[in-house]
Amino acid sequence: MKVKLYNQEAAEVGTVELKPEVFEVEPNEALVHQYIVTYLARQRQGNAKTKVRREVRGGGRKPYRQKGTGRARAGTIRSPLWRGGGTVFGPKTRLYGNAMPKRMKKMAIRSVLADKAQADRIRVLDQINFEQAKTKSMQSLLQVFELDGKKCLILDEGTNDNCRLSCRNLQMIMYSRAALANGYDLLNADYVLMTKAGLDKVHEVFG
């Protein structure tokens, strides 16, 4: 599959080849769904933790004698029945979501990329080069490609701080290195803008 190669003024400067093993696979919706569920679950912070009775400080000795007080027998002041005692069946630190094999992750990302390519929602630029990190520069680029107001994911490779910082204040624009692209961001974007270097990296990593 061949697509047009543009410069920053949206002028066509050539064509590039999209590798069929990445952009022409049959999209697997079930696998993409599994990937998204796992990805979103893994974003949760499983930091909630309570102490059980053996972890609560104090309570080493028996608070009062076993018989003769008229009170219920007690062996420690850190019993779950006492104020300040341990918690029964409280939350523990954990990882949410199930582990997903790398090959399945790659296949899910290929499915999303292929779906975007078949819907003509991928734009390839020779480069994105701004003299300064300005939000206005990125807005101008989007307006030239008639993508203003649409959710876009920009995939580049290497260090491009001016481009990354120019996207920072735009709520609907995300910037990522191509090697670190994830299926959730790809699926959530209406359009994917790639530089030539970013496309080469996508071929290398996901091909």
C-alpha positions as CSV (number, residue, x, y, z in Angstrom):
1,M,0.0,0.0,0.0
2,K,1.4,3.4,-1.0
3,V,0.4,6.7,0.6
4,K,1.3,10.3,-0.2
5,L,4.3,11.9,1.5
6,Y,3.7,15.5,2.5
7,N,5.7,18.4,3.8
8,Q,4.6,20.8,6.5
9,E,2.7,22.9,4.0
10,A,0.6,19.9,3.0
11,A,2.2,19.8,-0.4
12,E,2.8,16.4,-1.9
13,V,6.5,15.6,-2.2
14,G,6.4,11.9,-3.0
15,T,5.0,8.6,-1.9
16,V,6.0,6.0,0.7
17,E,5.3,2.4,1.0
18,L,3.3,1.0,4.0
19,K,4.5,-2.5,4.8
20,P,1.6,-5.0,4.2
21,E,2.6,-7.0,7.3
22,V,1.8,-4.0,9.5
23,F,-0.9,-2.0,7.6
24,E,-2.7,-4.6,5.6
25,V,-3.5,-7.3,8.1
26,E,-7.1,-8.3,8.9
27,P,-8.1,-6.3,11.9
28,N,-8.9,-8.5,14.9
29,E,-11.6,-6.7,16.9
30,A,-11.6,-9.3,19.7
31,L,-7.9,-9.1,20.2
32,V,-8.0,-5.3,20.2
33,H,-10.8,-5.3,22.8
34,Q,-8.7,-7.6,25.0
35,Y,-5.7,-5.3,24.6
36,I,-7.7,-2.2,25.5
37,V,-9.3,-3.8,28.6
38,T,-5.8,-5.0,29.8
39,Y,-4.2,-1.6,29.0
40,L,-6.8,0.4,31.0
41,A,-6.7,-2.1,33.9
42,R,-2.9,-1.7,34.1
43,Q,-3.3,2.1,34.4
44,R,-4.9,1.6,37.8
45,Q,-2.7,2.1,40.8
46,G,-3.2,-0.8,43.1
47,N,-1.7,1.0,46.1
48,A,-4.5,0.6,48.6
49,K,-3.2,-1.4,51.6
50,T,-4.5,-2.0,55.1
51,K,-2.8,-3.8,58.0
52,V,-3.9,-7.1,59.4
53,R,-3.7,-7.8,63.2
54,R,-0.1,-9.1,63.0
55,E,1.1,-5.9,61.2
56,V,-0.5,-3.4,63.6
57,R,2.0,-1.9,66.2
58,G,1.4,-2.9,69.8
59,G,-0.8,-5.5,71.4
60,G,2.0,-7.8,72.5
61,R,0.5,-8.6,75.9
62,K,-2.9,-9.8,77.0
63,P,-4.9,-6.6,78.0
64,Y,-6.4,-8.2,81.1
65,R,-6.8,-11.5,82.7
66,Q,-8.9,-14.3,81.2
67,K,-11.6,-14.7,83.9
68,G,-13.2,-12.7,86.6
69,T,-13.6,-9.3,85.0
70,G,-17.1,-9.7,83.5
71,R,-15.8,-8.7,80.1
72,A,-15.4,-10.7,77.0
73,R,-12.1,-12.5,76.9
74,A,-9.4,-10.8,74.8
75,G,-5.8,-11.8,73.9
76,T,-4.7,-8.6,72.2
77,I,-5.8,-5.0,71.8
78,R,-5.0,-5.2,68.1
79,S,-7.9,-7.6,67.4
80,P,-10.1,-6.6,64.5
81,L,-12.9,-6.2,67.1
82,W,-11.0,-3.4,68.9
83,R,-10.7,0.2,67.9
84,G,-7.2,0.6,66.3
85,G,-7.0,-3.1,65.6
86,G,-6.2,-4.8,62.3
87,T,-8.5,-5.0,59.3
88,V,-10.2,-8.2,58.2
89,F,-10.0,-8.9,54.4
90,G,-8.8,-5.4,53.7
91,P,-7.2,-4.3,50.3
92,K,-3.7,-5.3,49.4
93,T,-1.2,-3.9,46.9
94,R,-1.9,-5.5,43.6
95,L,-1.6,-5.3,39.8
96,Y,-4.9,-4.9,38.0
97,G,-5.4,-6.7,34.7
98,N,-3.9,-9.8,33.3
99,A,-0.5,-10.1,31.6
100,M,-0.7,-10.1,27.8
101,P,2.0,-11.8,25.6
102,K,4.1,-9.4,23.5
103,R,3.1,-11.1,20.3
104,M,-0.6,-10.5,21.1
105,K,0.1,-6.8,21.9
106,K,1.9,-6.3,18.6
107,M,-0.9,-8.0,16.7
108,A,-3.5,-5.8,18.4
109,I,-1.5,-2.6,17.5
110,R,-1.1,-3.9,13.9
111,S,-4.9,-4.3,13.8
112,V,-5.4,-0.7,14.8
113,L,-2.8,0.6,12.4
114,A,-4.4,-1.4,9.5
115,D,-7.8,-0.1,10.4
116,K,-6.5,3.5,10.3
117,A,-4.7,2.9,7.0
118,Q,-7.8,1.3,5.4
119,A,-9.9,4.2,6.5
120,D,-7.4,6.7,5.0
121,R,-6.7,8.3,8.4
122,I,-2.9,8.2,8.3
123,R,-0.9,11.2,7.1
124,V,2.9,10.8,6.5
125,L,5.1,13.9,6.6
126,D,8.8,14.1,5.6
127,Q,9.5,15.9,8.9
128,I,8.0,18.1,11.6
129,N,10.4,20.9,12.4
130,F,9.5,24.0,14.4
131,E,12.0,26.8,15.1
132,Q,10.4,27.3,18.5
133,A,8.2,25.4,20.8
134,K,4.9,27.2,20.2
135,T,1.3,26.0,20.4
136,K,0.4,28.3,17.5
137,S,2.9,26.4,15.3
138,M,1.2,23.1,15.9
139,Q,-2.3,24.7,15.4
140,S,-1.1,26.1,12.0
141,L,0.1,22.6,11.0
142,L,-3.2,21.0,11.9
143,Q,-5.1,23.7,10.0
144,V,-3.1,23.2,6.9
145,F,-4.0,19.5,7.0
146,E,-7.7,20.3,7.9
147,L,-7.4,18.5,11.1
148,D,-8.2,21.3,13.4
149,G,-10.6,20.2,16.1
150,K,-9.9,16.5,15.6
151,K,-8.1,14.1,17.9
152,C,-4.7,13.4,16.5
153,L,-1.7,11.3,17.5
154,I,1.7,12.4,16.3
155,L,4.3,9.7,15.9
156,D,7.9,10.8,15.5
157,E,11.3,9.3,16.3
158,G,14.3,10.8,17.9
159,T,14.5,14.0,19.9
160,N,12.0,16.6,18.8
161,D,11.4,18.8,21.9
162,N,9.9,21.7,19.9
163,C,7.2,19.5,18.5
164,R,6.5,17.7,21.8
165,L,6.2,20.9,23.7
166,S,4.1,22.5,21.0
167,C,1.5,19.8,21.6
168,R,1.4,20.1,25.3
169,N,-1.3,22.7,25.6
170,L,-3.6,21.1,23.0
171,Q,-6.1,18.8,24.7
172,M,-6.9,16.8,21.6
173,I,-3.3,16.3,20.4
174,M,-0.9,13.6,21.6
175,Y,2.7,13.2,20.8
176,S,4.6,10.0,21.2
177,R,7.8,8.3,20.0
178,A,6.8,5.8,17.3
179,A,8.6,2.9,19.2
180,L,6.4,3.6,22.3
181,A,3.1,3.9,20.5
182,N,0.3,2.0,22.3
183,G,-3.0,0.7,20.9
184,Y,-5.2,2.8,23.1
185,D,-3.8,6.1,21.9
186,L,-3.9,4.9,18.3
187,L,-7.5,3.8,18.6
188,N,-8.6,6.9,20.4
189,A,-7.2,9.2,17.7
190,D,-9.2,10.2,14.7
191,Y,-6.1,10.7,12.6
192,V,-2.4,9.6,13.0
193,L,0.3,11.9,11.8
194,M,3.7,10.2,11.2
195,T,7.0,11.5,10.2
196,K,9.0,9.5,7.7
197,A,11.4,8.5,10.6
198,G,8.4,7.6,12.7
199,L,7.0,5.4,10.0
200,D,10.3,3.6,9.5
201,K,10.4,2.9,13.3
202,V,6.8,1.6,13.2
203,H,7.9,-0.8,10.4
204,E,10.9,-1.9,12.5
205,V,9.1,-2.4,15.8
206,F,5.8,-3.8,14.7
207,G,6.7,-5.4,11.4
